[in-house]
Amino acid sequence: QVQLVESGGGLVQPGDSLRLSCAASGFRTEMHYMSWFREAPGQAREFVARIWLTNTSYGAAVKGRFTISNDNAKNMVYLQMNSLKPEDTAVYYCYAHYMSGYWGQGTQVTVSA
């Protein structure tokens, strides 16, 4: 059974950092692309970052501030978010490019003074 569980969200101030985690089960993350997306209220779900082995790519809004990484031994994917801005406020989802694709339940990130 495939499962993705995100954690690490919370309320932070502008300029702060936060690290999100995605725990995967039911497949091997090292064999597939893994991505982070986010969805702000009233907006479409937006691509944030993707990783496969050591290959990474980022959305324009987060490039240079966010870093995606993985620990394949633990079947984990992470999103380190630095210099957070209020516009980064959203529910962040982990996505596995495995078979038809799988989503986690999401974790809320709120950036507010």
Steps between C-alpha positions, in 0.01 A plus 500: 500500500645833391494776757653846524496686831614860520609673818683811616256773412412782734473872561817701447597863447630649175867420457483184707587149386305175513568144392226276371527123497324239288506141620428254219397137525393233255764583238861613480551877466841450340333341197263786423473875469366659819352848507364766728201710398309766689151640491401837639133590565323581176801412287597205284742241630852618419819307431770566761783251451590156363777252561622172356829366630708822506312677222286790621280770353306788654211729433593858421334633815724297734825455307794610710304484827375141517701179479361153438694198620452134569618224726438187301613276783209637704265540203463868587483821302555843653436860409721757671336840475705810578420871487131426520255762374130550570430388143646160587195438717329188369430134557807310385456157342744222429445321169642170378546450126424131546244312290202736467643740758440536873440802722550546869241664723688831514650713773411863565769768486402848611741791473375803687630778719 
